[in-house]
Amino acid sequence: MLILAATLAHGQEIKLMDHLSYPRLDSSYWQIDFETLNADYPNIANRRETCVYEETDSTRGRFCFNTSLGHVQMEAGIQKLWPEKLVGTWEVIEYGKFEIIDSLVLDSAVYHRRSRMLSDQKGDLGDIVFTDTQFKFKLQNIKEFPNKKKHYSILNGKYLTTRNMGAYCGATGIGLTEDGYLLIDDHTFRTLATDGRSLVTTTSIRRFILRKRANP
């Protein structure tokens, strides 16, 4: 297996940074593992992708949002989801944002990885309600997402796309674990190269963890 995966053992309590896949910490695999993680780059889902490029005398960088790109991705094994599995009311049991930062120094055999939690909310956070064609946020204490209804489609069993100006787009990752947890991920991705000597990638993920309500 080319990619290191942080998965959740069956029956254990899920954590916000579970079910993620990472490149190996060996610089010789840096590029090939990144390409493997992003091999199914969905041009349709990324219609609204926006990347901003920055360059100085000593640095080059980019920042992408509304994107599926990332040096870290949701574990592929749980991304085989179709609308019929979504229909119902899902309780938000946790919501948060975290970053994974990988840095490489030229000619080094290994690179370094660190992660940091930016926010983590639990408790009474509300629901997301799915029909076979629409979903509606009914959230509490989560300000980033308005409580609106949207038409959606699942792309390749792994992306939650929403209708915008007559077309479906959006690179929001979605997956369902064996224990019945629904994960919804929103990415931003940043790279910074300095003087051809070092490269830093930062993947920021906003994640919902949900569980279907038995009696909505």
N, C-alpha and C positions, 0 to 999 in steps of 0.2 A: 504494500500500500504506500503510495507516494506521499500522501498528506497525513500529518499528525492530526488526530481528531480528539476533541475533548467531549466525550459522550456521557450520558447519564445511565448508570446501571438501573436495570428494570426494578421498579418498586421504590427507588430512593426519591427523596424530596427534591424537586427541581430547583435549580439556582439560575440566576439571571444570565450567567455566562456559560451555561451548559449548551451542548449540541452545536458546537462550533468546530470548523476545520481550519487548520493552519498549515502554512508551508513548514518544511523541515528546517531546523536551525543549523543548516549547513549551506554556506554561501554558494557552493557549486550547484545547488538545486534552486537557488533563488528565483530565477526566471522561469524554469520549467514548471515549478510548483505554482507560481502565480498564474501562469497560463492554464494549468490544469484546473485550478480553482475557478477561473473565469472563462472556461472554455465555452460554456453555454451562454455567451453574452447576448442578451435578447434585444436586438435592435428595435423590435416593436414595443417592448416594454419601456425602453429607454428613449422614447420619443421626446420626453420632456427633460432629458438629461441636460444639465448645464455645467460646463467646466470653465473655470477662470484660471488664466495662466499668468504667472508672475515671473519676472526675470530681472536680475541685477548683474553687476559685473562679476559677482562671485557665486550667485545662486540661480537655480531654476526651479520653479514649483508649479503645481496645479492643485486646484480644489474643485471637486465635482460633487454635485448633489442631484437629487432625483435620479440616482444611478444605481445599477446593480454591482458596479465595480467594488472591489475590496480585497485587501491582502488577507482578510479573514472572511469566511462565508458560513452560512448556516449549513450544518451537516446534510449532505445530499441524501442520505438514507431516509430522512423523514420528509422529504419534499416530493411526495407523490399524492397530491391532494386534489380532489375534485369537488365541485359545488355541493353534490349530494351529501358529502360528509360534513359540510359546514352548516347546513340548515339547522337553525335553532338559536337559542340564547346562550351566549358565552360570557361567563363572569371573568372580569379582569382581576386576577389574583396578585399580579405584580406588574409594575411598569417602571422602566428606568433607562438610563443612557450610560454607555461605557465606551472606552477607547482602548484599542490595541495598537501599540506603537512598536514597529520593527525598525532597527537601524543597522546599517551595514557600512563598514569602513573598507575602502579599497584594499585588496590583497589579504584581507582577513579570512581565515578559514570558516569562521562562524559569525553569526550576527546575533544581535541582542533583541529580546522581546520583553516588553513590560505592558501591563494593563492598569487601568485606573477606572474606578467607578465614579461617574459624575453625578448621578442621582439614582435613587432607588425608592420607590413608593410601594407600600403594601396597605392592606386594609380595605375600606369601602371605596372602591374605585369605579364601580359601575359595570356596565355590560356593553357588548357589541352583539347586535341581533342580525342574523343572516337569513334571507330567503334564498331561493335558487338564483335570483338575478340582482338582488339589492342587499346592502347592509346599512345599518344605522348605528352611529355612535350614541350611546346613552351613558356618557362618562361623568364621573364626579372627581373633582380635585385634580384633573389633568387638563391644564390650560392650553397645551399645544394643539389639541384637536377639537374643532367645533362639533357640536352635536347635530350633525346633518346626515341625511340619507343619500347614498350614492349607488349608482349601478356599477356592477363589477363583473369581471370575467377572470378565470384562473388560466394563466398561460403556462404551458409545459408542466403543469402540476406543481409549480414552484413559485409563481409570481402572482400576487394579487394586483390586478390592473383595474383602474376605474375609468369610466367614460368621461371624456373631456372634449368638448366641441365636436361631438359626433363620433369620436374614435376612442378606443381603449388604449391607455398608456399607464405608466407607473411601474417602477422596478421594486416594489415592496415584496420582500421575501416572505414566504409562508410555508409552514410545515406542521405536521401532526405527529406527536411521539406515540410510542407503543402504550404509554400510560395515559394517553388521552389529553395531553397538554397541547394546546394550539399556540404556536409561536408566530409572531408577526414582527418582521424586522425592517427598519428603514435606515439606509446607509448614507453616509457621506464619506468621501475618500480624498486624502491629501498626500501629496508627495513633495519632498524638498531635497534637491541635490545641491551639494556645496563644493565648488571648485573641482569637480570630478573626483573628489576624495571620499565622499560619504553620501549616503542616500537614506532618507528617513521616510517611512510610509505610516500614515495614521488612518485607521479605519474607525469611524465613529458609528455606533449602532444605537438607535432607539428601539427598544423591544417591549412588546406586550407578551405576557404569559397569561393564557386564559384556560378555563375549564368549563365544559358544557354544564349548564344548570339542568338538573333532573326535572325540576318543576318550576319552569320560568314563570 
